[in-house]
Amino acid sequence: MQGEHQIDGDLVTRFTRRIRGDVLRPGEAGYDNARTIWNARFDRRPGLIVRCVQADDVMAGVDLASSEGLPLAVRGGGHDYAGRSACEGGVLLDLSPMSQVRIDQERKLAKVQVGATWGDFDREAQAFHLGTTAATVSTVGVSGYTLGGGTGHLARSHGLAVDNLVAAELVTADAQLVRASETENPDLFWGIRGGGGNFGVAVSLEFALHPVGPNVLAGQIVYRFEDAAEVLRSYRDFITGAPDQLACYAFIIRVPPIEAFPEERHGEVAIDLVVVYTGAIADGRKVIEPLRALANPILDWVEPQPYAAVQQTFDAGTPKGLRWYSKAHMLPGLPDGAIDTILQHAELLPGAFTMVYLEPMGGAIGRVDPTAMAFPHRDAAYNFHVLAGWQDPDEDERLTQWTRGFHQAMAPYSTGGVYVNLLGEDESDRIRAAYGGNYQQLVELKRVWDPQNFFRMNNNIPPYA
């Protein structure tokens, strides 16, 4: 493991003169805050943190790390299951100061610096009642989420974030700034739409925008766990024919101790249908009516709400500073055996913040050729995610073993694929599965754009078969 003291002081002094943003070393004010990421399971100490404020800072940071043979980590929002948005020793590029969002209302385009969060994005876009597919947690960074694919409430109606990506500016392994689009470096553009940070450090992204809001029909319908088998079977049948405008996630959670729920249900395991309908409110009420009658709900609250507020619904349930462990599968369907397996394992639901959910795919997601870009999972019916969340480090072994067992039990119902953004730190053997038939093309692209595998603090695609 590379130590934090291996970067020469004189080198840092010379480097600092090239940078407009702050340059932080261990022990300096602001260093600990800048190195801390969302997942508290990873406590890493970079040798140098560069708080970039412009593309030139990113270029200088890449040049420094490359020329000195130092590991390089890149952090946007830092919302990272695998802990790769920080490094031990080496250089951390903190992009969070680069958070500007510009909306072109007439052309329905957004140009976004990659330190922005989706909360930043939604605030600016909703001023014009516009949006694009975004993370369902507003503190997630725009860049890492997008470059891995980008599912969310608008994905069934408008496609994934990568389907709405129009262009990007990146700093490559030779510290050059390049633009990628359908007409400029189209091979690179193909690769970054799902291939993550393997080919460069994105500094800005451009998105197509769509009319959305200001209000959408959204909320939650929560059922007792005793009714979960009946609810999930009915949900499966319902979602198969649901319109594209409807996003309906099926969560298994513990009932939070808030007034909206009966006190006697607080802490119980329950099934939570999270509904967002982006079409006309009156139409949405009719569409979701069957979901309200699957059993006797303990909470039925689906009402018109500001879209920007809906995008913050899960923020409180995924706070920074907890310990998180992720396992996921793509599912081709939801047979009774899969439902039974989910309920058998989820009944325990250890960890105060642990959740299990089914995210329906389909709609516009499935109308894109799986070879059109790096993200391949166009035929999957569901994205299935087990996310364990807890506070006490002494619980690490118990929670990770439970998650692994659950994940293994669901493997027979998987397509064999996985959404790359949900991979944990111990799943390098599954990266090939994240790309399926597109993997070899990504390897060949890596040989062109990063033949030395400089960008490797990621779900890494090495430049060899």
N, C-alpha and C positions, 0 to 999 in steps of 0.2 A: 504494500500500500504506500502510495507516494505521500510523503509528509508535507505539512503545510509550510515548512521553513526552507524549502528547496528553491524558492525563487529569489534570486539575488537582489539585494536592496538597490544597488546602483541601476540595475536593469529596470526595476519598478520606477525609480525616479525618472529615468529617460522616457519610459513608456507613458507616465502620467502627463508629461508635457504634450503628448499627442491627443489627449482625451479631453473632451468637453465635460463629460459626466464625472461623477466621483469615482475614485479608485480607493478601495478599502482593503486593508490588511488585517490579519488576526490581531485582536486587542484594540483596534481603533473604534471610535464611536460609530455606531450604525452597522458594524460588521455582523454582529450576531443576529440582528433583525433581518439583514439582507440575505443571510445564508439559510434562514429557517424556512422550510417548505411546509406544505399543508399536511403531509403525512408524518406524524411524529415518530414513526418507527425508524426513520432515517435521520441521523444527526451527523451531518458531514461538515467538514471545515475546509473550504477552499483555501489555497495559498494566496489568492487574489480575487477580489470581486470587482468587476467593472460595471458600474451602473450607467448603461448606455443611454444617451439622449438623442443620438442620430446614427445614421447608417455608417458614417466614418468611424464612430467608436466601435461598432461591431466589427468592421473591417480590421481595425487596429488590434482588437482583441483576438481575432482569429489569426492574424499574422503573428502576434506574440506567441500564442500557444503552439502554433505550427512550427515556427522557427526554433523554439526552445524545447520542442518535444514534450510539451505539457498536456495533460488531459484537459479537455474543454467540456464544460457543461453549460447548458442554456436554460434560462428560466424566464417564462412569460408570467403566467398566473401561478405557477408552482403547484398546481392541483394535479398531483402525480402519484398514481398508485405504486409505481415501481421505484420511486425515489431517485430518478435519474436527472432531476432538475437541480441537482447539486453534486459536487464531487469532493473527494478527499484529496487535498493538495490541488495543484493545477489552477485553472482559471475558470471562474464562473461569470458568464455574461448575464447580468440581470437586466432584462429588457423592460421591466415594469415602468420606468420613467417614460418610455415611448408609448403613450396611450392615447394619441389623438385619433378621433373618428370624424371623418368628413363625409357628409351626405350630399349627393347630387340628386335633388328631388326630381328634376326634369328627366334625367337619364335613368333614374332609379338604380343608382350605383352608390356603393359605399367604399371609401378608401380608408383602411384601418391600419394604424401602427400596431405592431404585434405585442406590445406590452398591455394593450387594452384588455379588459375583461368583457364578458358578454353583458354585464350590467352597464358598463360604459357604452357599449354598442347600442343596446336597446334604448337607453335614455336619449341618445341622439336620433336614432332612426324613428322612434315613436313620436318625436316632435312633428314628423311628417306622416304619421300613421303608416309607416313602412317597417319591414323586417325581413330577415332571412333566417334560415334554419340555424338555431343557436343551442348552446348547452342548456340543460334544464336546471343548472345551478349558476347563478349570475356571477359568482366569484371565479368561475373557470376562465382561464385565459383564451383568447381568440385563436392564437396560433397553433398550439399543440393539439387542441381539440379539432381544428379544421384539417390540419395536415394528416391526421389519422383517419379522417372520414367525416365525422360530425353528424350524429343522430340527434333528434330532438322533436319538439312538439310540432314543428312545421314540416318534418321530413316526408310524411306520407302525402302531403299536398304539394310541396315544392322541391322535394329531393333533399339529399344530404347537403351538408355545408360544402363538401367538395364539388357537388353538382352545381352549386351556385358561385363557385370561385371563378372569377373572370381572369385574374392575373395576379402575379406575385413578384415581389422583388426579394432577392436572396443574396446573401454573401456566401460565396463558394469556398471550397477548401484552399484555393490559392488566393483568398482574401480579395476577390473581385466581386463587384456588385453587378448582378445580372437580372434581367427581367424574363419571366416565363409566362407564356399565354399560348393560345391555340396557334398563333402566328410567330411568336418569338420563343426560341428554344422549346419547341413543342414536345420534344422527348422529355425534357426536364419537367414541363408542365404535367405531362402524363404521370410522372413518378411522384411528384409532391402531392398529388391528389389521392392520398391514402398511404404514401410511403413514409410519412412522418418526417423527422429531421435528418434523414440519412444523406441528403444531398446538399444541404446548406442551412444557413441560419436565415430564416425569413425575417425581413424587416418591415414589410408592408404587404397587405392583402387587399384585393378588390373583389367585392361581392355584388351580385345581382340582388336587387331588392324587390319585394312584393307588397301589395297592400295588405295590411294586417292591423286589427284594432281600430280605434283605441281600446274598445272593449271586446272581449271574447267570452264565450260561455265556458266556464271552467269550475272545477271543484273536485270533491271527493265523495265517493259512496263507499262506506266501510261496513263490512259484514263480519260477524263472529267467525272465528276459526272453525267452529263446529260445522259451519255451512260452507266451508271453503271448497270441498270437492264438488258440490252442486254448483257453486258460483263459478269455479274455473271451467267446468265443462260447458256451462251456458255461455260464459264469456268467450270461450274458444269458438263456439258456433256463431256467436254474434259478430265477433271481430272479423270473421272471414268475409262477411258481406258488408262491412261498415264502409261508409264513404271516406274518400281521401281526407276530407276536412277534419276528421275525427282522429285524435290521438288518445288512446286509452291504455294506460299502463296498469298492469296488475301487480301490486306490491304486497308482500307479506312483511308486516312490521309489528312492533309492540305499540299498543295504544298509548299515545303520549298523555302525561298528566295535565291536561288542559280542560277548561270548562266545557268545551264543545262536546266532550264525551262523557257518558255516565261515569261517575266516580268508581263504581264497582268494576268497570272495565279497564281502568288505568293499569298499564303494565301487561295486559293480556296480549297474546298473539292474535292478530286479526288480518283479514284480507282487505286491501284498500285499492279500489278502482279510481285511478287519477285521470280525470277527464279534461280534455281541452278541445273545444270545437271552434274552428276559425271561420266558419261560414256565417250565414244569417242566424241571429240568436233564436228566432222563432223556429227555424228549421232544426237547429241543434237540440232544442227541447224535445222535439218529436223523435229525433234520432236516438237520444240517450234514454228515452223512457223505458225500454226493455231492461236496461242496466239497473234501474231503480226497483225492479220487481223480481230479482233473482232469488231473494230470500227476505228476511226481515232485517233491514240495515240498522246498525247502531248509530250511524251518522249518514245523513243524506243532505249534502250541501253543495249544490252546483248552481251557480248564479253568474250573471254577467259581471266581469271584473276587468280592470285595466290589464292589457296584455303584459305590460312591463312588470306589474305586480305578480302575475301568474308565473313569470320567469324567475321569480325569487322564492317560490313556494318551498323549495327544498333546501334553501340556504341554511336555515336553522338546524336542519337534520344532518348537515355535513360540515360541521365547523372545523376550522383549522386547529391543529394541535392535538387531535386524537390519533389513535393508532388504527390503520386501515389495511385490510388484506383482501385482494380481489381475485376472483376466478369467474370465467365466463365461457359460454358456448353460443354458437349459432344453432338454432333449431329449425328443422324443415317443417315441423308441425307440432301439435300438442296432443299426442295420443293419451289414452287413459293411463297407460303405464307411466308416462312422464309426469302427469298430474299426481298420481299416487306417490311417486318418488319425491317430488317436490314437497308434498305435504308431510310425508314421513320424516324428512330431514328438517323442514322448516318449523315443525312443532316445537323443537328445542329452542331455536333462535337465540343463541348465546350472544352476549355483548349488548350494551345499552343502545348502541346506534346501528346495530346490524340490520340489514335489509336484504330481501330477495325480491327480484322483480322480473317480469316478462315485458319486453318492449316490442309491440307489434311492428313489423316491417311492412312490406307491400306498398301499394299505391305508387307514387312517383318514384320511390326508391327502386322498385322492381322494373321500371320501364327504361332503364339504362343498361346498355350492353356491359356485361361483367369485364370485358377487356378494354372498355373505353378509357379507363384510368386504372390506377393501382388498386383502388378499393374494389374487391371482387364479389361481395356477398349480396348479389342482387336477387337471388332466388330464396333466401332464407325467409321463413315466416316470422320468427321471433329472435330477438337478442335476449339471451337469458344471463342474468348476472347475480352472483352471490357476493355481497360486499359486507364483510365483517368489520364492525367499528367498535372500539373499546378504549379505555383510558389507562388501565393498570398494566405495566409491562410484565407483571407476573402472569398475566392471562395470555401472553403471546402464544405459547405452545397449544393451549386448549383451543383457542379461536382459530389458529391456522390449521390445526388438524381437523377440526369440524368442517371448515371451509373446503379443504382438500377432499375429505370424504364425500361431501355433498357433490362437489364437482365431478368426482370419479363416478358416482352413482348415476349422474345425468349423462355421462359420455355415450351410452348406447342410443340416446335420443338426439344426438348432435349431428349436424352436417359434417363434422370433422373440422369446421372452421371456427374462427374466433375473431371478434372485433379487436383490432390491435390496440386501441386506446384503453382496453380493459385488462390487458395482460399485467400480471404481477411480476415482481423482480426475479422470480425463480422459474420463468417460463421461456427462456431463450429457445428451448427445443420446440416451441409452438409458433415461432415467428413465421416459419414456412407455411403453417396452416392458416395464418392470418391473411395470406396472399394467394393461396391456392395456385391455380394455373398461371397467375401473373408473377410468381416469385422469380422465375428464371430471367424474365425481362428486367426485373428490378435489379438483379445481380449484375446483369450486363450494363445497365444504366449506372450503377454504382462504379463500375470499372472506368466509365467515361468521366464521371463528375467527381468521384472521390476514390481514386485507385489505391490510396494508402489507408483507407478507412479511418481518416482523421475524425469524422463525425461518427463516433461509436458509443457515446453516452446516450443511448436511445434503445428502442427495440431494433436491434442492429441487423442490417442486411450486409454481410461482408461481401467484398468484391470478388468472390470466388464461389464456385458451385458448392 
